[in-house]
């Protein structure tokens, strides 16, 4: 399973764009990149998933370069409620065991 | 998507006792997982709960300490046996939902366990 490396923490201010980068140098051909968000006292929540290039949904964008050895989660115009821990996961396709391993995550603190 | 109900949401237990955590899913799922999250830490996978067979445990976790049941495709239990204060953690149930080529994990809200 591919290991991921993220910054341990980041600070931002309301209204700013936040970019969190994740390194996954040994990503496999069939692996997808998925980001989860976790608030205190809650289980992680799916944010976005991608395989290559760019993916955008109503919450975030995910940028994946051609070599797929890293990815960047982009949160536009963050608010205080975006303060959370963000996890980058690199996981196998449905042909594999399905289990996903969490790295240390990035604690994002949004300040007023 | 999937809605996961996990209970109890929290408990305070005495050392040496056991606690069984229940996880109920609103749809049939093949893959269910149990994670542990110690205070201030990331999630650690305990085991994969397989319906109709024994659970598959990760390194550092054993069946005697964390017995798991998976009687059907919507339900699982995790027991934390012979508890010690080191077992104080949040225990999370999750399921893997596959839609085409996309896979997503959905989590319960967790069980916060404190062992005295």
Interface residues (C-beta under 8 A of the other chain):
Chain A: X32 X34 X36 X41 X42 X43 X44 X45 X46 X49 X51 X87 X89 X91 X93 X94 X97 X98 X99 X100 X101 X102 X103 X104 X105
Chain B: X4 X31 X33 X35 X42 X43 X44 X45 X48 X92 X94 X96 X98 X101 X102 X103 X104 X105 X106 X107 X108 X109 X110 X112
